Amino acid sequence: MLSVNELALEIFDNLAEICEEFNAAYHELDNGARIVDCGVSTRGGYAAGRAFTEICMGGLGEVNFRMGHIRDFPLPFIDVNTDFPAISCLGAQKAGWTVKVNNYFAMGSGPARALSLKPKHTYEVIEYEDDYDSAVICLESDHLPNGEVMEKIAEDCHVDVANVNAVVAPTSSLVGSIQVAGRCVETAIYKLNELGFDTKKITSAMGTAPLPPVRGPKLAMGVTNDATIYHGQIWLTMKAPEIRDYLDRIPSSKSKGYGKPFNDIFKEAGYDFYKIDTALFSPAEVVINELSEGKVYHVGAVNPDVVLKSFGLA
């Protein structure tokens, strides 16, 4: 069986070995744990963002960049594809691990989750778990973890702490913007999983989203989410005729909160994340090629006006 930690470790090792070429910084703690700072005290960049996102997908996804347009504005876009959607997106990339040790807090994602089985139900549904002696975790935080944090990750992953490897970037950084927009495909797979669809039947997936500008910590959550909610475009290939029963519920436009920049919605919810309709966390537009019947389905549409407002261009 494929090991997402083994595959991601190859990318991590390259990043650590030549970190200066990625505008990143390598740290080895006294307990042997290894960290690559991709944006906490470094400037990062597109190369680091690609590596961070591909590590997050457990080495089972490919990331590229291009220039495109929204209305009259030239903007960078991220393109993501994978031939292992359930494993790479739900088994690795999903931000399913809240790492909290004393005063340290980070959203954890990446292949280490497949060792810690966080959350366990996800791995039962996709019928996957990893078995490897090293763990690679992606931390969305504006602080680097200390030895105690890495010890806790090691304990949860059942590996030696010297075999724990972390890449770290704040949401409000170039790498942070890249890796969140790079979850555009994951958002579609996650939504279908939440709807009860068997995501193991999705054979390949490809998606694109605009890269959000870095607008500071207060706006970071909003602009990064808006990139996918209002302009994420996804193509899924699957063998599942029953997908027709899920189509109407896939796109973000079906959410009650749809139509405003995320930061406005968040403010109206009293900054309580749990008061936001979870149906909002979906891509804007999805095309599905169902292979067994040769059907092609299309749902949703992009909303350039909200994206431009969120990005500070309108």
C-alpha positions in Angstrom: 0.0 0.0 0.0 1.2 3.5 -0.7 2.7 5.4 2.2 1.8 9.1 2.2 4.5 9.7 4.8 7.2 8.0 2.9 6.3 9.9 -0.3 6.1 13.2 1.5 9.3 12.7 3.3 11.2 12.7 0.0 9.8 16.2 -0.7 10.6 17.3 2.8 14.2 16.1 2.6 14.7 18.0 -0.6 13.2 21.1 1.0 15.3 20.8 4.1 18.5 20.1 2.2 18.4 23.2 0.0 16.1 25.4 2.0 17.8 28.6 1.0 16.7 28.0 -2.6 13.1 28.0 -1.2 13.5 31.1 0.9 12.9 28.8 3.9 14.8 28.0 7.0 15.8 24.6 8.5 15.8 23.8 12.2 16.7 20.7 14.0 15.6 20.6 17.7 17.5 19.0 20.5 15.3 15.9 20.4 16.1 15.4 16.7 12.8 16.6 15.3 13.1 18.6 12.1 11.3 21.8 11.1 11.3 23.8 7.9 10.0 27.3 8.4 8.2 28.4 5.2 6.8 31.8 6.4 7.0 32.4 10.1 10.3 34.2 10.0 11.1 33.7 6.4 9.6 35.1 3.2 8.9 31.7 1.5 7.7 31.9 -2.1 6.1 30.0 -4.9 8.6 27.1 -4.8 8.1 26.7 -1.1 4.3 26.9 -1.6 4.4 24.2 -4.1 6.5 21.9 -1.9 4.3 22.6 1.2 1.1 21.8 -0.8 2.6 18.6 -2.3 3.8 17.5 1.1 0.3 18.2 2.5 -1.2 15.9 -0.2 1.1 13.1 0.9 3.2 13.2 -2.3 0.1 12.1 -4.3 -0.7 15.4 -5.9 0.9 17.7 -8.4 0.9 21.5 -8.1 1.5 24.1 -10.8 1.1 27.9 -11.2 -0.1 30.1 -14.1 -1.3 33.6 -14.7 -5.0 34.1 -15.5 -7.7 36.8 -15.3 -10.7 37.6 -13.2 -12.6 40.3 -15.1 -9.9 42.7 -16.2 -7.4 41.8 -13.5 -4.4 39.6 -14.1 -4.0 37.2 -11.2 -1.9 34.1 -10.4 -3.8 30.8 -10.2 -2.9 27.4 -8.7 -3.6 24.2 -10.5 -3.8 20.9 -8.6 -4.3 17.3 -9.8 -4.3 13.9 -8.2 -5.0 10.3 -9.2 -5.6 9.3 -5.6 -8.3 11.8 -4.5 -9.6 10.1 -1.4 -6.2 9.3 0.1 -4.4 12.5 -0.9 -7.2 14.9 0.0 -9.0 13.2 2.9 -6.2 10.9 4.1 -3.5 13.7 4.1 -4.5 17.2 3.0 -7.6 17.7 5.1 -7.0 20.0 8.1 -8.3 17.4 10.5 -5.9 17.8 13.4 -6.0 20.6 16.0 -2.5 20.6 17.5 -2.6 22.2 20.9 0.1 21.9 23.5 0.1 24.4 26.4 0.1 27.8 24.6 0.9 26.5 21.2 -1.9 26.1 18.7 -1.8 25.1 15.0 -4.1 23.5 12.5 -2.5 20.3 11.5 -2.8 18.6 8.1 -0.7 16.4 5.9 0.3 12.7 6.0 1.1 12.5 9.7 -2.7 12.4 10.2 -2.7 8.9 8.5 -0.5 7.7 11.4 -2.4 9.4 14.2 -5.8 8.7 12.5 -7.2 12.1 13.2 -10.1 12.0 12.9 -10.5 8.2 12.9 -13.8 8.1 11.1 -12.2 9.6 8.0 -9.8 6.7 7.7 -12.6 4.2 8.3 -14.6 5.7 5.4 -11.7 5.8 2.9 -10.3 2.5 4.2 -6.8 3.7 4.5 -4.2 4.2 7.2 -0.4 4.6 6.9 2.3 2.4 8.4 5.7 4.1 8.4 8.4 5.0 10.9 8.5 8.7 10.1 5.8 11.4 10.3 5.4 14.5 8.1 3.0 17.2 9.3 2.0 20.6 7.9 1.3 23.2 10.5 -0.7 26.4 9.8 0.6 28.7 12.5 2.5 31.9 13.0 4.8 30.2 15.5 7.3 27.4 15.2 6.6 24.3 17.4 9.0 23.5 20.2 10.3 20.2 21.3 7.3 19.5 23.5 4.9 20.0 20.6 6.9 17.7 18.4 7.0 15.1 21.2 3.2 15.1 21.4 3.0 14.7 17.6 5.4 11.8 17.8 3.4 10.2 20.6 0.1 10.5 18.6 1.8 9.1 15.4 3.5 6.3 17.3 7.0 7.2 16.0 10.2 8.4 17.5 10.4 12.1 17.9 13.6 12.2 15.9 11.5 11.0 13.0 8.9 13.8 13.1 9.2 16.4 10.4 7.1 19.6 10.2 6.6 22.3 7.6 5.2 25.5 9.0 3.6 28.6 7.5 1.1 31.2 8.8 -2.2 31.7 6.9 -1.1 35.3 6.3 2.0 34.5 4.2 2.6 33.8 0.6 3.0 30.0 1.4 -0.1 30.2 3.5 -2.1 31.7 0.7 -0.8 29.0 -1.7 -1.4 26.0 0.4 -5.0 27.1 1.3 -5.9 27.8 -2.3 -4.2 24.4 -3.1 -7.0 22.8 -1.1 -9.5 23.6 -3.9 -9.8 19.9 -4.9 -9.8 18.7 -1.3 -12.8 21.0 -0.7 -14.8 19.2 -3.3 -13.8 15.7 -2.1 -14.5 16.8 1.5 -18.0 18.1 0.6 -18.9 14.8 -1.2 -17.7 12.8 1.8 -19.8 15.0 4.2 -22.8 14.3 1.9 -22.3 10.6 2.4 -20.9 9.9 -1.1 -18.2 7.1 -1.4 -15.2 9.2 -2.4 -13.2 6.0 -3.1 -15.2 5.9 -6.4 -13.5 9.2 -7.5 -10.6 8.0 -9.7 -9.0 11.4 -10.6 -9.4 15.0 -9.7 -8.2 18.3 -11.0 -8.9 21.9 -9.8 -7.9 25.5 -10.0 -8.3 28.6 -7.8 -6.9 32.1 -7.8 -4.0 32.7 -5.4 -5.3 35.1 -2.7 -3.2 38.2 -2.0 -1.6 38.5 1.4 -3.7 41.1 3.2 -2.7 40.7 6.8 -3.7 38.4 9.7 -7.2 39.9 10.1 -8.2 39.2 6.5 -6.2 36.0 5.9 -8.9 33.5 6.8 -11.4 35.3 4.6 -9.4 35.9 1.4 -8.0 32.3 1.4 -11.4 30.7 1.8 -13.0 33.0 -0.8 -10.6 31.9 -3.5 -12.3 28.4 -3.5 -15.8 29.3 -2.3 -16.3 31.9 -5.1 -13.8 30.8 -7.8 -12.7 27.3 -7.2 -13.2 25.2 -10.4 -13.0 21.4 -10.1 -13.1 18.5 -12.6 -13.8 15.0 -11.1 -13.6 11.7 -12.8 -15.4 8.8 -11.3 -17.3 5.5 -11.7 -20.5 6.2 -9.7 -23.8 6.7 -11.5 -25.4 7.6 -8.2 -23.5 11.0 -8.2 -26.6 12.4 -9.9 -28.3 12.3 -6.5 -25.7 14.6 -5.0 -25.2 17.2 -7.7 -27.6 19.9 -6.4 -25.8 19.9 -3.0 -22.2 20.2 -4.1 -21.5 23.9 -5.0 -21.0 26.6 -2.4 -23.9 28.6 -3.9 -26.3 26.2 -2.1 -25.2 27.6 1.2 -27.4 30.0 3.1 -24.4 32.2 3.8 -23.3 32.5 0.1 -22.9 35.8 -1.6 -20.6 37.9 0.7 -16.9 37.8 1.3 -16.1 35.3 4.1 -14.9 37.9 6.5 -18.3 39.7 6.3 -20.0 36.4 7.0 -17.7 35.6 9.8 -18.3 39.1 11.4 -22.1 38.6 11.1 -21.7 35.2 12.9 -20.1 37.0 15.8 -16.7 35.6 14.9 -18.1 32.2 15.9 -16.8 29.7 13.3 -19.4 27.1 14.3 -22.3 29.5 13.5 -21.4 29.5 9.8 -23.3 27.2 7.5 -20.8 24.4 6.7 -22.3 24.0 3.2 -20.4 27.2 2.4 -17.1 25.3 2.4 -17.4 24.0 -1.1 -15.9 24.9 -4.5 -17.8 27.4 -6.7 -18.1 25.2 -9.8 -17.7 21.5 -10.5 -17.8 19.4 -13.6 -18.1 15.6 -13.2 -17.2 13.0 -15.8 -19.1 9.8 -14.8 -17.4 7.0 -16.7 -19.7 4.0 -16.4 -22.5 5.8 -18.2 -20.4 8.3 -20.1 -22.2 11.2 -18.6 -20.9 14.7 -17.9 -22.5 16.9 -15.2 -22.0 20.6 -14.4 -23.0 22.4 -11.3 -22.3 25.9 -9.8 -20.6 29.0 -11.2 -17.8 31.3 -10.3 -18.6 34.6 -8.7 -15.9 37.1 -9.8 -17.4 40.1 -8.1 -17.2 38.7 -4.6 -13.6 37.4 -5.2 -12.5 40.9 -6.4 -14.1 42.5 -3.4 -12.4 40.1 -1.0 -9.0 40.5 -2.8 -9.2 44.3 -2.5 -9.7 44.9 -6.2 -13.3 46.2 -6.1 
